[in-house]
Amino acid sequence: MAIITLTTDFGEKDHFAGAIKGAIYSELPDVRIVDISHSVQPFNVPEAAYIIQNAYSSFPKGTIHVIGIDSELNPENKHIAVKLDDHYFICANNGIMSMICSEIAPQKIVEINIHDRVATSFPVLDVFVNVACHIARGGTLEVIGKLIQTIKPIKNLNPFVNDEKNQIIGSVIYIDNYGNVITNIKRQFFESVQKTRTYEISARSYKFKNIFDKYSDAINFEIPEEKRYDEGKGLVVFNSSGYLEIAVYKSDNYTVGSASTLMGLKVMDTVTVNFLKT
């Protein structure tokens, strides 16, 4: 039984996500549809890329992932279908796939060319659903598109290292439901530049000198709980996806606050790591 996932910036209020599901079920009544997220910030390609990168591999091989972010067809925003890691991705060629493709080489990429056969002003509903159902039936990518070799990169996706190799300049690419701030600095990259040196992480006026493996590592549990005042404490971790994350212990945007609200951090803000001489 085929699985089709949906990731969009359509939200829950409007009819768009429901209409897509209805169109898929009309074509394939026995398919399984899974919502990854419909709450991506509108047109936020890096945010969508982060979500997809960290969700897709939990699904079985052969899963089809429909990504509806900035999907209107125009000369600079073509539609593609990608086979990668034995999964299928259908999206606009706007950089969404470049985060995944930077770590795993695609097995096949096609530029979708069925638009002359599908009248549409809502490409995710019409074109992407058509392609997803074709793949779910066992169809090949070559039938719905022409082979291409490269995809469009996301601008400013990768962190910058200065010539002296003593500074990483990264940026915020995602803010999660807890208000935790995720940067584009991955653990492996950080350690390859660090080379055991001590460091200081800066975000706006906030500075951190330790990176923890998990949030509770920042707490001294030898101090009685009533004297710790842990909630609202700022910290840095490498999160479960391996990205450098600035967080607040037991954060809540509406009570104790979060890294985003308390530190005023937002997507595309700069986060700097300075490595110190040993």
C-alpha positions, 0 to 999 in steps of 0.5 A: 500500500502506497504512502503519500506525505504532505508538507505545505504552508497552507495552514489548517483554516483553508480548504487547500490541504483537504482538497489535496487529500480528496483528490488523492483518495479519488485516484487511489482509495486505498492509499495512506496519506500522512500530514508531516506539516501544514504549518510551514511559514509561508514561502519559507523554503529553508524551514520546509527543507529542515522539516522534510530532511528530518522527517522523510527517513522515518517512513518506509522506502518508496514513500512519496513526499508531496511538498507544497511550498512556493509551488506556483509555476513560472520560468524561474520556479519549475516543478521537479520529481526526485528519487533519493534514498529510495524515496520520491519527492515532488516539489518546486525546484526552488531549493527545498531539495538542496539540503537533503541532496547536500548529504545524499546524492539523488538517484534521479531527477526529472523536470515535470513536463505534464503541464500541457495536459493538466489545466491548473491554477493550483499545481499542488492539487493538480500537477503534484497529485497527478505525479504522486498517483502515477508513482504510487501506481508504479509509474516511472519518472521518465514518463512525467518529466525530462531527466536533469542533473542539478537542482537549485540551491538554497541561498545562504544555506551553508555556514561561512568560515573565515580565512583564519579558520577561527570563526563560523558565521551561521544563521537561524534556519528554523524555530520550532514549536517550543521557540527553540532556535535551530541554526544551519551549523551541523555538529560534524561541520562544527567539530571539523573546524573546532579541532578541540579548541574552546569556543564562544557562541554569540547570538545578538547580545547573548553568549554561550561557552558550552554545548550540551548533549541534551537540555537537562545536562545544563541543570545541576540536579544536586541543588534542591529543585526549589532553589534552582530556578531552571525554567527560562535558563538559556542553553545550547545543544546539538539537537537530535538532528545534529544541528546547533540549537539555542534553547531555553530549559522547559521553554514555553512561548506563553509562560517562561518564554523561549529562545526566540521570544526572550532573545529576540531571535528570528529566522535568518538572524546571525549566530557566530562561533568564535574559536579561542586560542589554546 
